[in-house]
Amino acid sequence: METDPTRMCEMLVDLLDVNVLGVESRHREFVTVHFECRRVVVGCPECGVLAQVKDRRRIELVDLPMNGRPTRVVWHIRRFFCPDELCPTGSWSEVDTRSGFARLLITDRAGRWLTRQIGENGRSVQEIANELGCDWHTVNDTLLRYGEALVDDDPTRVGLVEALGLDEVLFVREGEYHRQCFSTQIVDVECGQLLDVVPGRSGAAPTQWLLAQGEQWLAHVRYATLDLSGPYRSVFNKTVPRATQVADPFHVIKLANLKLDECRRRVQNELFGHRGRKHDPLYRTRLLLTKADERLSDNGREKLMGLLNAGDPKGEVLATWRAKELVRGLYDHHDPDLALEFVQRLGNDLQESELPEEARSLGRTLLRWKNQIAAWHEAHVSNGPTEAVNNLIKRVKRVAFGFRSFRNYRIRALLYAGKPNWSLLADITPR
């Protein structure tokens, strides 16, 4: 048990190898702790002669709260000089990274603590700033330097990937006309890990990122999942041409439902000259049309057919609804060869001239993506984990009330959804 009052104070402050010089504390104000590093023999870095103290300067740093009150520590740093008149070395200051790093206004322990609070627990920067009693920029600058070191300097974070996914998320709306700027997420869909975030939703940035991983890494990718996106298909064609591309089943069925809804709205406008109103037959079918056929009760199916008879005299909506159900039926079996033949025949059948344009458009899309659609029956991987990562990123955006800086956006997303090795946080050197 420690009984020396000075040593007890040093233990409570819990800074390593320091002498506490004094404490200032006023009611409802900061607790300020003055300290200096325990002096050791210092030699000139050039000639090795025993250095002498020239003067001292003070650096005030934000520290972890003490007893619920914001705390500041004032580091009394010694400046040394070489007494050898022939030595070209000027003066220099002592360095102790256990207390703090250059160009950071927060102690090292507070910097590592806030990185985990914001990165892993998803807290906002402003919330941490309020708790520490400092401004937003002080916390955010510290987070970026520790966060970048944690996610970018760890060579093991991005391991070998067998199933790769790409998807886009709205990053920010810019300018007077709120132009939408997107980002592309690169995800390991097997373990649901965000590998990186690149700007834009074209193929240039993802291609550059993937090529930077090297041929050996790319050769290990067996499956590439995507959501019927032409630019992302081009990315996979260029970077992992041997990987099997898999169209996400959710987006395939979503496309069929979208074409069905387009057909319903067109027929509604042609017959009645206005958008759907609550008593119009086709408007009343909008939810029944998107429901799976096997989930319709007898009364529901009877109601649907009755409304279609009343509001769809040419049977265009009914034909598109049947096409949608056939697309859904593609996923009822698991034979890849049979699935490819099924998609080919369905795409050809939907090109009949008597079918509505929306059904023919659906058929053309099925033919363009037939290999990727049928590949699901072999790979059984989807973009579901990628969508889950997108949800995590959107949660970070909500907590932050949006982002304008892509650097902030990327680091916050990777800390929260990139599965960094948090055990390394205690040992990293901030950038």
Backbone hydrogen bonds, N-H to C=O, Kabsch-Sander energy under -0.5 kcal/mol:
donor,donor_aa,acceptor,acceptor_aa,energy
8,M,4,D,-2.6
9,C,5,P,-2.1
10,E,6,T,-2.1
11,M,7,R,-2.1
12,L,8,M,-2.1
13,V,9,C,-2.4
14,D,10,E,-2.0
15,L,10,E,-0.6
18,V,15,L,-0.6
19,N,36,E,-3.2
20,V,18,V,-0.5
21,L,19,N,-0.5
21,L,34,H,-2.6
22,G,34,H,-1.4
24,E,32,T,-3.3
26,R,30,F,-0.7
29,E,26,R,-2.1
31,V,70,P,-2.2
32,T,24,E,-3.0
32,T,30,F,-0.6
33,V,31,V,-0.5
33,V,72,R,-2.7
34,H,22,G,-3.2
34,H,32,T,-0.5
35,F,74,V,-2.5
36,E,19,N,-1.9
38,R,17,D,-2.1
44,C,49,V,-2.6
48,G,44,C,-1.6
51,A,42,V,-2.9
52,Q,81,F,-2.3
54,K,79,R,-4.0
55,D,79,R,-1.0
57,R,77,I,-2.3
59,I,75,W,-1.8
61,L,59,I,-0.5
61,L,73,V,-2.9
62,V,105,L,-2.7
63,D,71,T,-2.3
66,M,69,R,-2.6
67,N,65,P,-0.5
69,R,66,M,-1.7
71,T,63,D,-0.7
72,R,31,V,-3.1
73,V,61,L,-2.5
74,V,33,V,-3.1
75,W,59,I,-3.1
75,W,73,V,-0.7
76,H,35,F,-2.7
76,H,74,V,-0.7
77,I,57,R,-2.6
77,I,75,W,-1.2
79,R,55,D,-2.8
80,F,92,W,-3.4
81,F,52,Q,-2.2
85,E,83,P,-0.6
87,C,84,D,-1.3
92,W,80,F,-1.9
94,E,78,R,-2.1
99,S,96,D,-1.8
100,G,96,D,-1.4
104,L,101,F,-1.4
107,T,62,V,-2.8
108,D,99,S,-1.6
111,G,107,T,-2.4
112,R,108,D,-2.2
113,W,109,R,-1.9
114,L,110,A,-2.6
115,T,111,G,-1.6
116,R,112,R,-1.4
117,Q,113,W,-2.2
118,I,114,L,-2.5
119,G,115,T,-2.4
120,E,116,R,-1.6
121,N,116,R,-1.6
122,G,118,I,-0.6
123,R,117,Q,-1.6
128,I,124,S,-1.7
129,A,125,V,-2.5
130,N,126,Q,-2.4
131,E,127,E,-1.8
132,L,128,I,-2.3
133,G,129,A,-1.3
134,C,129,A,-2.2
139,V,135,D,-1.3
140,N,136,W,-2.7
141,D,137,H,-2.7
142,T,138,T,-1.3
143,L,139,V,-2.6
144,L,140,N,-2.3
145,R,141,D,-1.7
146,Y,142,T,-2.3
147,G,143,L,-3.1
148,E,144,L,-2.6
149,A,145,R,-1.2
150,L,146,Y,-1.9
151,V,147,G,-2.4
152,D,148,E,-2.3
153,D,148,E,-0.6
153,D,149,A,-0.8
157,R,154,D,-1.3
159,G,157,R,-1.0
164,L,223,Y,-2.7
165,G,187,V,-2.6
166,L,225,T,-1.2
167,D,185,Q,-1.3
169,V,183,S,-2.2
171,F,181,C,-2.7
172,V,181,C,-1.7
174,E,172,V,-0.5
174,E,179,R,-3.0
178,H,175,G,-1.3
179,R,174,E,-2.9
181,C,172,V,-2.9
183,S,169,V,-2.4
184,T,198,V,-3.1
185,Q,167,D,-3.3
186,I,196,D,-2.5
187,V,165,G,-2.6
187,V,185,Q,-0.6
188,D,193,Q,-2.8
189,V,163,A,-1.5
189,V,187,V,-0.9
190,E,163,A,-0.7
192,G,188,D,-1.3
193,Q,188,D,-1.5
194,L,417,A,-2.1
195,L,186,I,-2.8
195,L,193,Q,-0.6
196,D,186,I,-1.3
198,V,184,T,-2.4
200,G,182,F,-2.7
207,T,203,G,-1.8
208,Q,204,A,-2.3
209,W,205,A,-2.3
210,L,206,P,-2.5
211,L,207,T,-2.5
212,A,208,Q,-1.5
213,Q,209,W,-0.5
213,Q,210,L,-1.3
214,G,211,L,-1.2
218,L,214,G,-2.0
219,A,215,E,-2.4
220,H,216,Q,-0.7
220,H,217,W,-0.9
221,V,218,L,-1.3
222,R,162,E,-2.2
223,Y,162,E,-2.7
224,A,244,T,-2.4
225,T,164,L,-3.0
226,L,246,V,-2.0
230,G,228,L,-0.6
233,R,229,S,-1.9
234,S,230,G,-2.1
235,V,231,P,-1.7
236,F,232,Y,-2.1
237,N,233,R,-2.2
238,K,234,S,-1.8
239,T,235,V,-2.4
240,V,236,F,-1.7
243,A,240,V,-1.5
244,T,222,R,-3.1
245,Q,243,A,-0.6
246,V,224,A,-2.9
247,A,372,Q,-2.1
248,D,226,L,-2.3
252,V,248,D,-1.6
253,I,249,P,-2.4
254,K,250,F,-2.2
255,L,251,H,-1.9
256,A,252,V,-1.7
257,N,253,I,-2.3
258,L,254,K,-2.3
259,K,255,L,-2.5
260,L,256,A,-1.9
261,D,257,N,-2.3
262,E,258,L,-2.4
263,C,259,K,-2.2
264,R,260,L,-2.4
265,R,261,D,-2.4
266,R,262,E,-2.1
267,V,263,C,-2.6
268,Q,264,R,-2.3
269,N,265,R,-2.0
270,E,266,R,-2.4
271,L,267,V,-2.3
272,F,268,Q,-2.3
273,G,269,N,-1.7
274,H,268,Q,-0.5
280,D,277,R,-2.0
284,R,280,D,-1.7
285,T,281,P,-0.6
285,T,282,L,-0.8
286,R,283,Y,-1.1
289,L,285,T,-2.7
290,T,286,R,-0.8
291,K,287,L,-0.7
295,R,292,A,-1.2
296,L,292,A,-0.5
296,L,293,D,-1.2
301,R,297,S,-2.7
302,E,298,D,-2.2
303,K,299,N,-2.4
304,L,300,G,-2.3
305,M,301,R,-2.5
306,G,302,E,-2.0
307,L,303,K,-2.3
308,L,304,L,-2.2
309,N,305,M,-2.2
310,A,306,G,-1.6
311,G,307,L,-2.2
312,D,308,L,-2.2
315,G,312,D,-1.3
319,A,315,G,-1.9
320,T,316,E,-2.1
321,W,317,V,-2.4
322,R,318,L,-2.2
323,A,319,A,-1.9
324,K,320,T,-2.2
325,E,321,W,-2.0
326,L,322,R,-2.0
327,V,323,A,-2.0
328,R,324,K,-2.0
329,G,325,E,-1.9
330,L,326,L,-0.7
330,L,327,V,-1.0
331,Y,328,R,-1.5
332,D,329,G,-1.7
333,H,330,L,-0.7
339,A,335,D,-2.4
340,L,336,P,-2.2
341,E,337,D,-2.1
342,F,338,L,-2.4
343,V,339,A,-2.6
344,Q,340,L,-2.3
345,R,341,E,-2.5
346,L,342,F,-2.7
347,G,343,V,-2.8
348,N,344,Q,-2.0
349,D,345,R,-2.8
350,L,346,L,-2.0
351,Q,348,N,-1.5
352,E,349,D,-1.3
355,L,352,E,-1.4
360,R,356,P,-1.9
361,S,357,E,-2.7
362,L,358,E,-2.0
363,G,359,A,-2.1
364,R,360,R,-2.2
365,T,361,S,-2.0
366,L,362,L,-2.1
367,L,363,G,-2.0
368,R,364,R,-2.0
369,W,365,T,-1.8
370,K,367,L,-0.8
373,I,369,W,-2.7
374,A,370,K,-2.5
375,A,371,N,-1.4
376,W,373,I,-1.0
377,H,374,A,-1.3
378,E,375,A,-1.4
379,A,375,A,-2.5
380,H,376,W,-2.3
387,E,383,N,-2.3
388,A,384,G,-2.1
389,V,385,P,-2.2
390,N,386,T,-2.1
391,N,387,E,-1.9
392,L,388,A,-1.7
393,I,389,V,-2.3
394,K,390,N,-2.4
395,R,391,N,-1.8
396,V,392,L,-1.9
397,K,393,I,-2.2
398,R,394,K,-2.2
399,V,395,R,-2.4
400,A,396,V,-2.1
401,F,397,K,-0.6
401,F,398,R,-0.8
402,G,397,K,-2.8
403,F,171,F,-0.5
406,F,404,R,-0.6
409,Y,405,S,-2.2
410,R,406,F,-2.9
411,I,407,R,-2.2
412,R,408,N,-2.4
413,A,409,Y,-2.1
414,L,410,R,-2.6
415,L,411,I,-2.5
416,Y,412,R,-1.6
417,A,413,A,-3.0
418,G,414,L,-1.7
422,W,420,P,-1.3
424,L,421,N,-1.9
425,L,422,W,-1.2
427,D,424,L,-1.6
428,I,424,L,-1.2
431,R,145,R,-1.8
